[in-house]
């Protein structure tokens, strides 16, 4: 399975998708239109090591909701990721059993070998 979770309104995500040029065998999912489901999130968490590793602390809502001042548990991160798409680091790329989270250059370079 090859799948990319991305945000269509994000310039960085659009640039990365253009750079990766995913083929027809890659499923694209805009998380704004269709957020990640609980079972997929749980599977990804097992690959990444924690829900916190999947959580974007750069999201505007992170500070506006005062989450930066709270001690969040793994279950808090999970709940927030399922409730609000903006908290998911993106893009999020799944290639069979490999998972690539975020938009740093090393992550995208590694993912580009598989997409």
N, C-alpha and C positions, 0 to 999 in steps of 0.2 A: 504494500500500500504506500502510495506517495500522496501526501496532503500538505497543503500550506494554509495555515490560519493567518489572516492578515486583516488590516483595516483599510478599506478602500478610500477613505477620506484622508489618509496619512500620506504625505508626500514621500517620506522615507520608505514606506512600504511599497508604494507605486514604483519608486526608483529601483528598489531591490527586486521586485517582480520582473521589471524590465531587464535588469541585469541577469537574473537567473533564467529568464525565458523558459519557463516550465513547459514541457511538452503536453500532449493530449492525455498522457497517462497520469498526470498530476491533477488531483482534485483541489480546487481553490474554494475556500470558505471565508467569506467576509464576516468577521465576528460582530460587526454592527448589525447586520441583517439576521445573523443566526449565530448566537454565542456558542461557545464550546459546551458540550453536554457533560454531565457529572461522571459518567463511566470513562469517557476519553480523558477528562481532566485527571481522574484518579490514576489511569494508566500512565499518563505523561509524568505525573508526580513521582511514580515509581522509577521512571527513567532519569528524572532530573534530581531526585533526592529529597525534595521538599516542595510544598506549595509556595513557600516564600521565594524560591528560586524562579518561579513562574510569574511572580507578582511584580508589576511595574510601579516602583515608588516615584517615578517621574510623572505619573498621571496627575492631572490637575486636581481631581477629586481626592487624591491622597492627602493633600494638605487642607483643602477646603472642608473636608469632613473631620479634620483634626486627627486623622489616623496616624500621622507622624508623631503625635504626642502620646500614643497608646502603645501598650505592650501587647501586640497581636500574637495569638496562638496559631498553630497550623490550621486548626479548624476555622478560625477567623479568616485566614487567608483563603481557604477553600470556599467558604461562604461568599466572601466578597468577589472572588473570581467568577463564581457562578451567577451572582446578582448583577455584576457590572462589567461589561466587556472591556472597558478602558483600562482595567487593572491587569489584563493579560499582557505579558511582554509579547512583542510582536516584531517581525513575523515569527510564527511558530511552525516549524517544518518537521514533518514526520516522513521518514523513508524506511519502510519496513520496521526494523527494531531500533533504528537510530532516531534521535530527537535533537533538534537544533532550536535553541530558544534565544530570541533577541536579535538585534540588528548590528552588533559589533562586527567589524571587518573579518576577524578570524572565524566567527561563527558562520557568516555568509559564505566565506571562501570554502570552508569545510563542507557546507551544505551543497554548494555548487557542483561538487564532484559527483553528487548522487542524483540531482534533480534533472 
